[in-house]
Amino acid sequence: MIMKKYTILVIIAILILLTCLLYKPLHNMTIENDNSMNNKTNSLSNTLNIDTNKQKWIQDTNGCIHLRTPELADSLIEKYDLLHKSKSDFLSVFGNPNEILKTKEKTYWRYYIESVCENKILIEEADKSWIDFVFIHDTLINYFNGAE
């Protein structure tokens, strides 16, 4: 009878010991998986931010929603490395311009920003702000803000 009690106590002690030994690696594995998921989520979030910023620019076709800003243009140019790239590369990020102006050597693609609108329609008589993107021979060489 005493032998059975000691045998049961030894078995319980072994089970507790095994539980303690197995718990720690499983716990660490869970933490690593959580960190791995956080990294994947952050990576996806960064990708979505790029697309979100691009969509903001394209969505604000006349600058009426005030999503288009010089800072947003800077971040898109930098993120997509568009300086000295082709018009088609540029169009894939910024979409169609509001105006195209041409000189002998340069083409200016004008995008309205922070416009004065009524019911999302540009008020023609109102002051305007814009960003001009300057192309020479199909290549973006510069960009700057303007207003009238």
Backbone hydrogen bonds, N-H to C=O, Kabsch-Sander energy under -0.5 kcal/mol:
donor,donor_aa,acceptor,acceptor_aa,energy
5,K,1,M,-1.7
6,Y,2,I,-2.2
7,T,3,M,-2.3
8,I,4,K,-2.4
9,L,5,K,-2.5
10,V,6,Y,-2.6
11,I,7,T,-2.4
12,I,8,I,-2.5
13,A,9,L,-2.6
14,I,10,V,-2.5
15,L,11,I,-2.4
16,I,12,I,-2.5
17,L,13,A,-2.5
18,L,14,I,-2.9
19,T,15,L,-2.4
20,C,16,I,-2.4
21,L,17,L,-2.5
22,L,18,L,-2.6
23,Y,19,T,-2.2
24,K,20,C,-1.3
26,L,22,L,-1.6
27,H,23,Y,-2.7
28,N,24,K,-2.6
29,M,25,P,-2.3
30,T,26,L,-1.9
31,I,27,H,-1.8
32,E,28,N,-2.4
33,N,29,M,-2.4
34,D,30,T,-2.4
35,N,31,I,-2.6
36,S,32,E,-2.7
37,M,33,N,-2.5
38,N,34,D,-2.3
39,N,35,N,-2.4
40,K,36,S,-2.1
41,T,37,M,-2.8
42,N,38,N,-2.9
43,S,39,N,-2.4
44,L,40,K,-2.5
45,S,41,T,-2.8
46,N,42,N,-2.5
47,T,43,S,-2.1
48,L,44,L,-2.7
49,N,45,S,-2.3
50,I,46,N,-1.8
51,D,47,T,-2.0
52,T,48,L,-3.1
53,N,49,N,-2.7
54,K,50,I,-2.2
55,Q,51,D,-2.8
56,K,52,T,-2.6
57,W,53,N,-2.0
58,I,54,K,-2.2
59,Q,55,Q,-2.9
60,D,56,K,-1.7
61,T,59,Q,-1.6
63,G,60,D,-1.0
73,A,69,T,-2.2
74,D,70,P,-2.6
75,S,71,E,-2.4
76,L,72,L,-2.3
77,I,73,A,-2.7
78,E,74,D,-2.5
79,K,75,S,-2.9
80,Y,76,L,-2.4
81,D,78,E,-0.7
82,L,77,I,-2.1
84,H,140,L,-3.0
85,K,82,L,-2.0
87,K,138,D,-1.0
90,F,86,S,-2.2
91,L,87,K,-3.1
92,S,88,S,-1.7
93,V,89,D,-0.6
93,V,90,F,-1.4
94,F,90,F,-2.7
95,G,91,L,-2.0
98,N,110,R,-2.4
99,E,110,R,-1.7
101,L,108,Y,-2.7
103,T,106,K,-2.9
107,T,135,F,-2.5
108,Y,101,L,-3.5
109,W,107,T,-0.5
109,W,133,F,-2.8
110,R,99,E,-2.7
110,R,108,Y,-0.7
111,Y,131,I,-2.3
113,I,129,S,-2.1
114,E,68,R,-0.7
115,S,63,G,-1.5
116,V,127,D,-0.5
117,C,115,S,-0.6
118,E,121,I,-2.5
121,I,118,E,-1.2
123,I,116,V,-2.2
124,E,122,L,-0.8
126,A,123,I,-1.2
129,S,113,I,-0.5
130,W,146,G,-2.5
131,I,111,Y,-2.2
132,D,144,F,-2.9
133,F,109,W,-2.5
134,V,132,D,-0.5
134,V,142,N,-3.0
135,F,107,T,-3.1
136,I,139,T,-2.3
139,T,136,I,-1.4
140,L,85,K,-2.7
141,I,134,V,-3.1
142,N,134,V,-1.2
144,F,132,D,-2.1
146,G,130,W,-2.7
148,E,128,K,-2.1
